[in-house]
Amino acid sequence: MRRRLDIAGSLIVTPELIFLDEPTTGIDPRSRNQVWEIIRTLVAGGATIVLTTQYLEEADHLADRLAVIDHGTVIAEGTPGQLKAQVGAKRPEGQAD
């Protein structure tokens, strides 16, 4: 409930740019789906959302573009489809995981 109140309070006036830092961490699946719907509605209304999440499913469902950050460095960037295609791509010989 606290997470939903935090989000609701920040959206009293609809800004053009919204930063959401792990908005669904620690909430139940029903509430998570409600937050996802709020995010989709804001985007459909023209807002730009910068979302941080550790949940790949959340990023896949909500993002048009993704950036994967490791220790402060962007190590991959693209659409969800592009990044999924890269996961199975063959690495050059001698390149470590």
LUMLO-561479 format. One record per residue (C-alpha): residue in one letter; x, y, z. Coordinates in steps of 0.001 Angstrom, whole numbers, plus 500000, padded with zeros to 6 digits. Example, Ala and Ser with C-alpha at 12.3 -4.5 7.8 and 13.67 -1.06 7.14 Angstrom:
! residues 2
a512300495500507800
s513670498940507140
END
This chain:
! residues 97
m500000500000500000
r502881502346500803
r504358501896497296
r501018502681495664
l500609505784497831
d504112506955496878
i503311506584493182
a499866508192493521
g501341511152495404
s503921511769492718
l501283511712489998
i498868514322491356
v500170516554488589
t501092514505485524
p504704515346484661
e506205514819481198
l509190512908482623
i508881510441485501
f511670508512487231
l510527505302488944
d513103503420491014
e511955499806491403
p508289500754491872
t507026497190492296
t509637495837494698
g507972494170497646
i504366494411496480
d501931491605495758
p501190490439492175
r497778492162492022
s499232495503493098
r502146495012490705
n499713494634487806
q497927497812488924
v501223499716488939
w501994498348485458
e498627499623484224
i499298503071485705
i502666503164483931
r501100502097480610
t498402504772480980
l500995507468481655
v503041506431478616
a499914506363476448
g499222509898477661
g502618511064476416
a504791510783479537
t508348509518479331
i509172507026482073
v512677506116483210
l512264502888485169
t514863500977487145
t514067497358487892
q515783494087488606
y512786492156487286
l513360491086483679
e509659490350483175
e508789493893484242
a511335495416481878
d510103493199479050
h506456494177479557
l506927497892480110
a509983499104478223
d510381500258474640
r514152500432475148
l516406498873477757
a519863499556479089
v521619496898481163
i524026498438483640
d526809496528485382
h528882498334488005
g527900501725486570
t528658500839482947
v526059500259480231
i526887496799478892
a523883496330476592
e521239498583475100
g518322498126472735
t514738496984472458
p513649493947474460
g513618491919471222
q517124492993470254
l518539492102473663
k516805488713473703
a518289487968470277
q521774488820471568
v521539486419474506
g521767483392472223
a524299484964469887
k527587483122469515
r530565484793471183
p533833485225469272
e536415482556470034
g538505483300473084
q536002485782474587
a535236484973478222
d531780485018479763
END
